[in-house]
Amino acid sequence: MESRAKLFGHAIHPVMIVFPLGLLATSVVFDVIYLFRGSSTMATVAFYMIAAGIVGGFLASPFGTIDWLAIPAGTRAKRIGLMHGGANIVALLIFIFSWWLRRDAPENPETLAVVSSFAGLGLALLGGWLGGELVERLGVGVDDGAHLDAPNSLSGKPASANE
């Protein structure tokens, strides 16, 4: 099943999720450094990374929704897609909560803010795995006829064409 939202022959959603997932995951790394080193700079960096990751998550989600709406009802892919989207929405809400708790003193986050970011990352990783299941196992977002010698996406030829 091909993606419905494409740019230059590639699905937009998988390209867009790299930044928010990376930013949110790295914010947790900076939280860990903050916890071990007590560096207020690391806590502040985590705060801004969370903010950027939230924005990126909001930008990526409409493209995933467009693709999910195109999946036929009653399929395993539709159910997995719903769990994928749901997990990522809740993860984003948890990160929003973590960011909100930090907003008055980003250099010194309270324990609940840090714990929330860890929980958000765990859920985001589950959501990412479910996204991988959609693409890798179920072929959602993969061009029809894709194969190892498919022509370049910019060629204008279908994936099933021989070079």
N, C-alpha and C positions, 0 to 999 in steps of 0.2 A: 504494500500500500504506500503510495507516494505521499509525501508531505504536501499539504495544500498551501502552505506559506513558504515560498522559496525566494532566494535571491542568488542570481548567477548560477542557477541550477542546483543549489544546495538548500536544505531545510534551514530555516532561520532559527527555530527554537534551540536545537542543539548547539548552535554557534553562540547564541546569546546567554546560555546558562553557565558557560565557563567562567565568566567574570564574577557574577554574584556568588557562585559556589566557592570559587577561589578566594574571594574577599572575605566571605563569612568564615570559611575554614581557617584562613590565615589570622583572622581576628582572634580566634580561639588560641592559636599559637602565641600571639602577643599577650593574651590573658594569662597563659601558663607562665610566660616569661615574667609578667607582672607579679604573679603569685610567688615565684621563686626568688625574684630579685628585688621586688618592691619598687620597681621603676615606674614612676608616675607617667613618664614619657610613653612607655609600652602600653599602659592602660589607655592613654589618650589616643594612641595610634589605633588600638582595637576599637575604640568608640567611632572614629572616623571610617574605619574599614567596614564596620557594621552598617553605618549610614550609607556608604557607597554600595554595599552588597544588597541592602534593602531596595535602593533605587534600581539596581540592575535586575533584581528579582521581579519587580513590578514591570520592567520593560520586557522581560523574557516571557512572562506568563500569557499575554494575549496570543502569542504565536503557538504556544503549546495548546491553548484552548482551541484555536482554529484547527489544529491537527487532530485533537481529540474529538471534536464534533464530527469529523469526517470518518471516524472509525465506525464500522457497522455495529448497530445495537445487538446485544445478546452474545457478543464475542468475549473471549478471555481478554483480548487486547483492550476492549472498552472498560472492563472491570479493573485491569491493571493500570490503565491510564487514569481512571478515577482515583485509585489509591495513590498513584504517583503524584497527581496534581494536589490531592488532599494533603498528603504528607508534606509536600513542599509549601503549600499555603500555611499550614500550621507551623512549620519550621520558620517561615518568614514572620509570622505573628509572634513567635517566641523571641526571635531576634529583635523585632520592633519593641517588645516588652523590655528586653535587655537594654536596648539603646535608650528607651524612655527612662529607665531607672538610673542610667548614667548621666543623663543630660545636664544635671545641675553641677556635677563634679566628675567629669569624665576621667580625671587623673587619679581618682580614688573610688572605683566602683564598689558598691556594696556586694556582699557575698551572693545574694539572690541574682544580681545582674550577671555575675560570672557563671554561676550554676545554670542560669537560663541559656547563656550562649553555648555551654557544653550540651545541654539538652537539644537546643536548636540544631547544632551540628549533627548530633546523632540522628535526628529525624531527617535532616537534609541528606545525610548519607544513605538512609533507607530510601528516600525519595529518588535519589540518584541511581541506586541499584535498580529500583523499579523502572526508571527510565531506560536503563541499560537493557533490562528484560524486554521492554517494548521494542527497542531497536534491534538488539543482537539476537534475541530469541524469536520474536514475533514479526520482525521485519517492518514494523511501523516506521514510516518516514524514509524507507529505502525505495529507490526507483524500481519500478516494475522491470523485470528482465535484467537486473543488475548481475554482473558476472565479472570474473577476474580480468577480462580483456575489453570491458565496456569502453566506449569512446569518452573523451573528455566532456565534462559537464557543459563547457562553453561551445562545444561543436555544433549544438543544435540537433544532434542525432539522438534518438532514444537509446536508453541504456542497453537494450536488446540488440542494437545494430552491431555488426562486425566492422572493425576498422579496415 
